[in-house]
Amino acid sequence: MKIFDKAFRVMQQLEQHGHEAYLVGGAVRDFLIGKTVGDLDIATSALPEQVMEVFDKVIPIGIEHGTVLVRYEKESFEITTFRTEGTYSDHRHPDSVHFVTDITADLARRDYTVNAIAMNRDEELVDPFDGRGAITNEKLVTVGKAFDRFEEDPLRMMRGVRFVSQLGYKLDHDARKVMEEQRLWLKRIAIERVAVEMEKLCGGSHVKKAVELLVDTKLWEAMPIFCDHPELMDELSQDIKPLGSLAEWVALCSLKSGRPVMDWVKEWKLSNAIKQDALNLVNIMHSKLDAWSVYQLPGHLDASYIRLMEICKHTEVLDELSSFRTQLPIRGSSELSISGKDLISWFPDRKKGSWIRDLLLACEKAVVENKVKNDRIQLKEWIMHEYDA
């Protein structure tokens, strides 16, 4: 329970001011399962304004929905007032929020029973929907009717598949049935939110089971690009393994579908960082593994490349990659012994232009391929000889 010590002290502060406070959500779920606990979220009977009176450092990150961020002993805790919710006309945010004083009413608004368990400072549980039973039986069951929960926020369907990947649990029959029948509801959700769930899904220990669920329920029909490639998700399910990032998933999908990385980035509205990593991975997957291709692959993608090669049944690359990486004479352009200024001084009659960049790249490649040593004088001689200067 040591991980909860600081959270319990925060809760004690609230209780000393006459309010109830509980740990809720994923922290309680993961503790009961025996998994590593992540963010510690607290639910309280105190109104946001009352929470702000108790603590010195409070940031009103979602005060209209009852949520504030409390900084306590150099850590941050989201504290949310017990609440019930109205309808979800935008399928994301409730149209209205009503603050209540009953923790059970608050738990009733949550998605799955495993996430609807609260714990007080005495380690006593409030579990009105038998979330512990679901954990024991390794099942994902919605709080209330699956149809209602998914209609409110269709992203809960994707969250369910993500929990299957992370926990290895089986989705309840009713939830699975509604997911299949109403799968196109997911189209109502901003693709950025779906992408966040997909990224978490990809890294789950039971990702194969989750992708098989996407196939069985045909939830992929509500996803960009997948809906145009009916065979793709099924093909992915055959050999998929836990991945380290969404960039790996995009690279794998691009390789399997033949659709360029840029299509995936555009349709899924992904970041430039994901785009660049995915492009680098696809490029090396299409290249012969040699010093130059390894040099061009950023070091942080080595593990990603190996995972993708294993999925694609090429298991011999680990030693080769490591060998090329350790023998590289330079690790980046900043280590090159010459710069653009050197080229300008050596070719004073040439007008500045793209030739400088191109020649530096040629030098970089020559050094990496051991055609010339990374030495200023030797590089100058090599340039003069190769380019008849």
DADAGI-V849292 format. One record per pair of residues at least 12 apart in sequence whose C-alpha atoms are under 7 Angstrom apart, sorted by the first residue. I is the first residue (numbers start at 1). GAP is how many residues later the second one is. If there is no record, write none. Layout:
BEGIN
i=I gap=GAP
i=I gap=GAP
END
This chain:
BEGIN
i=8 gap=113
i=14 gap=40
i=19 gap=25
i=19 gap=26
i=19 gap=27
i=20 gap=24
i=20 gap=25
i=21 gap=21
i=21 gap=22
i=21 gap=23
i=21 gap=24
i=21 gap=99
i=22 gap=20
i=22 gap=21
i=22 gap=22
i=22 gap=96
i=22 gap=97
i=22 gap=98
i=23 gap=17
i=23 gap=18
i=23 gap=19
i=23 gap=20
i=23 gap=95
i=23 gap=96
i=23 gap=97
i=24 gap=17
i=24 gap=18
i=24 gap=19
i=24 gap=93
i=24 gap=94
i=24 gap=95
i=25 gap=16
i=25 gap=90
i=25 gap=91
i=25 gap=92
i=26 gap=89
i=27 gap=12
i=27 gap=13
i=28 gap=89
i=28 gap=90
i=28 gap=91
i=29 gap=85
i=29 gap=86
i=33 gap=102
i=40 gap=37
i=41 gap=36
i=41 gap=37
i=41 gap=38
i=42 gap=36
i=42 gap=37
i=42 gap=38
i=43 gap=36
i=43 gap=37
i=43 gap=38
i=43 gap=39
i=44 gap=35
i=44 gap=36
i=44 gap=37
i=44 gap=38
i=45 gap=36
i=45 gap=37
i=45 gap=55
i=45 gap=56
i=46 gap=35
i=47 gap=34
i=48 gap=15
i=48 gap=18
i=48 gap=19
i=48 gap=20
i=48 gap=33
i=57 gap=13
i=57 gap=14
i=58 gap=12
i=58 gap=13
i=65 gap=32
i=66 gap=14
i=66 gap=15
i=67 gap=12
i=67 gap=13
i=67 gap=14
i=68 gap=12
i=81 gap=18
i=82 gap=17
i=82 gap=18
i=82 gap=19
i=82 gap=20
i=82 gap=21
i=82 gap=24
i=83 gap=14
i=83 gap=15
i=83 gap=16
i=83 gap=17
i=83 gap=23
i=84 gap=13
i=84 gap=14
i=84 gap=15
i=84 gap=16
i=84 gap=21
i=84 gap=22
i=84 gap=25
i=85 gap=12
i=85 gap=13
i=85 gap=24
i=87 gap=65
i=88 gap=64
i=91 gap=61
i=91 gap=62
i=91 gap=63
i=92 gap=61
i=104 gap=24
i=108 gap=35
i=110 gap=33
i=111 gap=31
i=111 gap=32
i=111 gap=38
i=111 gap=45
i=112 gap=28
i=112 gap=29
i=112 gap=30
i=112 gap=31
i=113 gap=16
i=113 gap=17
i=113 gap=18
i=113 gap=28
i=113 gap=29
i=113 gap=30
i=114 gap=17
i=114 gap=18
i=114 gap=20
i=114 gap=21
i=116 gap=15
i=117 gap=14
i=129 gap=14
i=138 gap=31
i=138 gap=32
i=139 gap=30
i=139 gap=31
i=139 gap=32
i=139 gap=33
i=140 gap=29
i=140 gap=30
i=140 gap=31
i=140 gap=32
i=141 gap=30
i=141 gap=31
i=141 gap=34
i=142 gap=33
i=146 gap=28
i=146 gap=29
i=146 gap=32
i=147 gap=31
i=154 gap=31
i=154 gap=32
i=154 gap=35
i=155 gap=31
i=155 gap=34
i=155 gap=39
i=157 gap=22
i=158 gap=39
i=159 gap=38
i=161 gap=49
i=161 gap=52
i=162 gap=35
i=162 gap=38
i=162 gap=39
i=162 gap=48
i=164 gap=42
i=164 gap=46
i=165 gap=36
i=165 gap=39
i=165 gap=40
i=165 gap=41
i=165 gap=42
i=165 gap=44
i=165 gap=45
i=166 gap=35
i=166 gap=38
i=166 gap=39
i=166 gap=40
i=168 gap=38
i=179 gap=38
i=180 gap=37
i=180 gap=38
i=180 gap=39
i=183 gap=36
i=183 gap=39
i=184 gap=38
i=186 gap=36
i=187 gap=35
i=191 gap=77
i=192 gap=76
i=192 gap=77
i=195 gap=73
i=199 gap=46
i=199 gap=47
i=202 gap=40
i=202 gap=41
i=202 gap=47
i=203 gap=39
i=203 gap=40
i=203 gap=41
i=203 gap=42
i=204 gap=38
i=205 gap=37
i=207 gap=34
i=207 gap=35
i=208 gap=29
i=208 gap=32
i=208 gap=33
i=211 gap=26
i=212 gap=25
i=215 gap=18
i=215 gap=19
i=224 gap=43
i=224 gap=44
i=232 gap=25
i=239 gap=72
i=240 gap=71
i=244 gap=60
i=246 gap=28
i=247 gap=27
i=247 gap=28
i=247 gap=30
i=247 gap=31
i=248 gap=30
i=248 gap=56
i=250 gap=14
i=250 gap=28
i=251 gap=27
i=251 gap=30
i=251 gap=31
i=252 gap=56
i=261 gap=17
i=261 gap=18
i=280 gap=17
i=281 gap=24
i=290 gap=34
i=291 gap=33
i=291 gap=37
i=291 gap=77
i=291 gap=78
i=292 gap=73
i=292 gap=76
i=292 gap=77
i=294 gap=27
i=294 gap=30
i=294 gap=31
i=295 gap=36
i=306 gap=12
i=328 gap=40
i=329 gap=39
i=330 gap=38
i=333 gap=31
i=336 gap=28
i=336 gap=38
i=337 gap=37
i=337 gap=38
i=337 gap=39
i=338 gap=38
i=340 gap=16
i=343 gap=13
END
